[in-house]
Amino acid sequence: MSTPLLVVFLAVALATVLGWLWFLVVAFRAGIAWGLACLFVPFAALLFLATHWDQAKAPFLTSFLGSLVMGGIVGRGTADDLK
């Protein structure tokens, strides 16, 4: 992976992690039970997202889009290695 691509990957990875932390803050603000559920219960975050879309939309999209970009970068690097 080239250096500029690595820098972009690390920046997007940071944005993805910050998006997830932001999502957890929103969940804890809705209630301690929601926050703990999002941390420890599988699929609780999806339920929280569905029931609190207005508050959770921005952090979810930040994390989700960051994950897509990281996947694209990793896929591109893998494809370049196969050539």
C-alpha positions as CSV (number, residue, x, y, z in Angstrom):
1,M,0.0,0.0,0.0
2,S,1.4,3.4,-1.0
3,T,2.1,6.0,1.6
4,P,-0.7,8.5,0.6
5,L,-3.2,5.6,0.5
6,L,-2.0,4.5,4.0
7,V,-2.5,8.1,5.3
8,V,-6.0,8.2,3.8
9,F,-6.8,4.7,5.3
10,L,-5.6,5.8,8.8
11,A,-7.6,9.0,8.6
12,V,-10.8,7.1,7.5
13,A,-10.2,4.5,10.2
14,L,-10.0,7.2,12.8
15,A,-13.2,8.8,11.5
16,T,-14.9,5.3,11.7
17,V,-13.9,4.8,15.3
18,L,-15.0,8.3,16.2
19,G,-18.3,7.7,14.5
20,W,-18.9,4.6,16.6
21,L,-17.9,6.4,19.8
22,W,-20.3,9.2,18.9
23,F,-23.0,6.6,18.3
24,L,-22.3,5.2,21.8
25,V,-22.5,8.7,23.3
26,V,-25.9,9.2,21.7
27,A,-27.1,5.8,23.0
28,F,-26.0,6.6,26.5
29,R,-27.7,10.0,26.3
30,A,-30.9,8.1,25.5
31,G,-30.5,6.0,28.6
32,I,-27.9,4.0,30.3
33,A,-29.7,0.8,29.4
34,W,-29.4,1.7,25.7
35,G,-25.7,2.5,26.0
36,L,-24.9,-0.8,27.8
37,A,-27.1,-2.7,25.3
38,C,-25.3,-1.2,22.4
39,L,-22.0,-2.2,23.9
40,F,-22.8,-5.7,25.0
41,V,-25.9,-7.1,23.3
42,P,-25.7,-8.3,19.7
43,F,-27.9,-6.3,17.3
44,A,-29.0,-3.8,20.0
45,A,-27.3,-1.1,18.1
46,L,-29.4,-1.8,15.1
47,L,-32.6,-1.7,17.2
48,F,-31.4,1.6,18.7
49,L,-30.7,2.9,15.3
50,A,-34.2,2.0,14.1
51,T,-35.9,3.5,17.1
52,H,-33.7,6.6,17.4
53,W,-32.9,7.4,13.8
54,D,-33.0,11.2,14.1
55,Q,-30.4,11.2,16.8
56,A,-28.3,8.3,15.6
57,K,-28.3,9.0,11.9
58,A,-25.1,11.1,11.7
59,P,-22.8,9.0,13.8
60,F,-24.1,5.8,12.1
61,L,-23.5,7.2,8.6
62,T,-20.0,8.4,9.7
63,S,-19.0,5.0,10.9
64,F,-20.7,3.1,8.1
65,L,-19.3,5.2,5.2
66,G,-15.9,5.1,6.8
67,S,-16.1,1.3,6.9
68,L,-17.1,1.2,3.2
69,V,-14.1,3.4,2.2
70,M,-11.7,1.3,4.3
71,G,-13.0,-1.8,2.6
72,G,-12.5,-0.2,-0.8
73,I,-8.9,0.7,0.1
74,V,-8.2,-2.8,1.4
75,G,-9.8,-4.3,-1.7
76,R,-7.8,-2.1,-4.0
77,G,-4.6,-3.0,-2.2
78,T,-5.4,-6.7,-2.4
79,A,-6.2,-6.4,-6.1
80,D,-2.9,-4.6,-6.7
81,D,-1.0,-7.4,-4.9
82,L,-2.5,-10.0,-7.2
83,K,-1.2,-8.4,-10.4
